[in-house]
Amino acid sequence: MKLIHGRRLGAGLALATALLATAATAAEPSLAGTWTLTAADRLAPDGSRSRDYGQHPKGRLIIDAQGRYSLQIFNDERLRVASGDKATSTPEEFASAVMGSSTHYGTVAVDPAAHVLVFRIEGASYPNWEGTEQRRKYALTDDGLSYQVPVPRPDGSVPISEWRRVR
């Protein structure tokens, strides 16, 4: 049995505590913090890369010490709603708003063996993602994070997001 704070823990509880501590430690030093979007691109099957959310996409990714996250990406070229009332938006304005944004929240962890981020999505602007787990290959430096969505779109392109840590 293991002692934690002067108490004896059963083997199962000690193992669970150790695993949770390991998972939290893996996410805290490298991912926790606030990130700003620097690129939201798509990688074509031929290897070319193009913008996916306009020339100057906007976005924020916030990850707390427990691995809870909130992510928003917006196309800077979304149409404004001419009427000033989103309930009376035109079909084009609605399409621009929906296709020009991607938001979701939940928990994120690092799978160091596979070198992937594991997003467990609780809520999303795209409802089909709610309740799903997405694993994304990533690259991480002190000030930069990039990852790509694992499943290509029907056109074969793969979305890539790049973030810079806010200091």
C-alpha positions as CSV (number, residue, x, y, z in Angstrom):
1,M,0.0,0.0,0.0
2,K,1.1,3.5,-0.7
3,L,0.9,6.4,1.8
4,I,-0.5,9.7,0.5
5,H,-0.9,12.5,3.0
6,G,-0.4,10.1,5.9
7,R,-3.1,7.7,4.7
8,R,-2.8,4.2,3.4
9,L,-4.4,3.6,0.0
10,G,-5.4,0.4,-1.6
11,A,-3.4,-0.8,-4.6
12,G,-6.2,0.1,-7.0
13,L,-6.7,3.6,-5.6
14,A,-3.0,4.2,-5.5
15,L,-2.7,3.2,-9.1
16,A,-5.6,5.4,-10.2
17,T,-4.1,8.3,-8.2
18,A,-0.7,7.8,-9.9
19,L,-2.2,7.6,-13.4
20,L,-4.2,10.8,-12.8
21,A,-1.1,12.6,-11.5
22,T,0.9,11.4,-14.5
23,A,-1.8,12.5,-17.0
24,A,-2.1,15.9,-15.3
25,T,1.7,16.4,-15.2
26,A,2.0,15.5,-18.9
27,A,-0.5,18.2,-19.9
28,E,0.3,20.9,-17.4
29,P,3.8,22.1,-18.3
30,S,3.5,22.0,-22.0
31,L,-0.1,22.7,-22.9
32,A,-1.7,24.7,-20.0
33,G,-2.1,28.4,-20.9
34,T,-3.6,30.7,-23.5
35,W,-2.8,30.3,-27.2
36,T,-3.6,32.6,-30.1
37,L,-4.2,31.3,-33.6
38,T,-1.5,32.0,-36.1
39,A,-2.7,29.8,-39.0
40,A,-5.8,27.7,-39.9
41,D,-4.9,26.0,-43.2
42,R,-5.6,23.0,-45.2
43,L,-3.1,20.6,-46.6
44,A,-4.1,19.2,-50.0
45,P,-3.3,15.7,-51.1
46,D,-0.6,17.1,-53.5
47,G,1.2,18.7,-50.5
48,S,0.2,22.2,-51.2
49,R,-1.1,24.3,-48.4
50,S,-3.8,27.0,-48.5
51,R,-5.8,29.2,-46.1
52,D,-9.0,27.6,-44.6
53,Y,-10.4,30.4,-42.6
54,G,-9.4,33.5,-44.6
55,Q,-6.1,35.3,-44.9
56,H,-6.1,36.5,-41.2
57,P,-8.0,33.9,-39.1
58,K,-8.7,34.7,-35.5
59,G,-8.8,32.2,-32.7
60,R,-8.1,31.4,-29.1
61,L,-7.3,28.1,-27.3
62,I,-7.3,28.1,-23.5
63,I,-6.2,25.1,-21.6
64,D,-6.3,25.0,-17.8
65,A,-4.0,22.9,-15.5
66,Q,-6.5,20.1,-15.4
67,G,-6.7,19.8,-19.2
68,R,-10.0,21.5,-19.7
69,Y,-10.0,23.5,-22.9
70,S,-12.0,26.0,-24.9
71,L,-11.2,26.6,-28.6
72,Q,-12.5,29.1,-31.1
73,I,-11.5,29.7,-34.7
74,F,-13.1,32.3,-36.9
75,N,-12.7,33.3,-40.5
76,D,-11.9,37.0,-40.6
77,E,-13.9,37.4,-43.8
78,R,-17.3,36.3,-42.4
79,L,-20.2,38.3,-43.8
80,R,-21.8,40.8,-41.5
81,V,-25.6,40.4,-40.9
82,A,-27.0,43.3,-42.8
83,S,-30.2,43.5,-40.8
84,G,-28.4,43.6,-37.5
85,D,-30.5,40.7,-36.2
86,K,-29.1,37.2,-36.6
87,A,-32.7,35.7,-36.6
88,T,-33.3,37.4,-39.9
89,S,-30.0,36.5,-41.6
90,T,-30.0,35.7,-45.2
91,P,-29.0,32.1,-46.2
92,E,-25.6,33.4,-47.4
93,E,-25.0,35.2,-44.0
94,F,-26.0,32.0,-42.1
95,A,-23.6,29.9,-44.3
96,S,-20.8,32.4,-43.7
97,A,-21.3,32.3,-40.0
98,V,-21.4,28.5,-39.8
99,M,-18.7,27.7,-42.3
100,G,-16.5,30.5,-41.0
101,S,-16.3,29.3,-37.4
102,S,-15.2,26.3,-35.5
103,T,-15.7,26.1,-31.7
104,H,-15.5,23.3,-29.2
105,Y,-14.7,22.6,-25.6
106,G,-14.0,19.6,-23.3
107,T,-10.7,18.1,-22.1
108,V,-7.4,17.5,-23.9
109,A,-4.5,15.3,-22.9
110,V,-1.3,14.1,-24.4
111,D,-0.8,10.5,-25.5
112,P,3.0,10.5,-25.4
113,A,3.4,7.0,-26.8
114,A,1.5,7.9,-30.0
115,H,2.6,11.5,-29.9
116,V,-1.0,12.8,-30.3
117,L,-3.3,15.2,-28.5
118,V,-6.5,13.6,-27.4
119,F,-9.5,16.0,-27.5
120,R,-12.6,14.7,-25.7
121,I,-15.2,17.1,-27.1
122,E,-18.1,17.9,-24.8
123,G,-19.7,20.7,-26.8
124,A,-19.2,22.0,-30.3
125,S,-20.6,24.4,-32.9
126,Y,-20.6,21.3,-35.2
127,P,-23.0,19.1,-33.2
128,N,-21.7,15.8,-34.8
129,W,-18.4,16.3,-32.8
130,E,-20.2,16.4,-29.4
131,G,-19.3,13.3,-27.3
132,T,-16.5,12.3,-29.6
133,E,-12.8,11.8,-29.0
134,Q,-10.4,13.1,-31.6
135,R,-6.7,12.2,-31.7
136,R,-4.5,14.7,-33.5
137,K,-0.8,14.5,-34.3
138,Y,1.0,17.5,-33.0
139,A,4.3,19.4,-32.7
140,L,5.0,21.5,-29.6
141,T,7.7,24.0,-28.7
142,D,7.8,26.4,-25.8
143,D,5.8,29.0,-27.7
144,G,4.2,27.0,-30.6
145,L,1.7,24.3,-31.0
146,S,0.5,22.8,-34.3
147,Y,-1.7,19.8,-35.0
148,Q,-3.7,18.3,-37.8
149,V,-7.1,16.7,-37.9
150,P,-6.7,13.0,-38.4
151,V,-9.4,12.3,-41.0
152,P,-9.2,14.0,-44.4
153,R,-12.2,15.8,-45.7
154,P,-14.1,14.5,-48.7
155,D,-11.9,16.5,-51.0
156,G,-8.8,14.8,-49.4
157,S,-7.5,18.0,-47.6
158,V,-6.4,17.9,-44.0
159,P,-7.0,20.9,-41.7
160,I,-4.0,22.2,-39.8
161,S,-4.1,24.6,-36.9
162,E,-1.1,26.6,-35.6
163,W,-1.0,28.4,-32.3
164,R,1.4,30.7,-30.4
165,R,1.5,30.8,-26.6
166,V,0.4,34.1,-25.2
167,R,2.9,35.3,-22.6
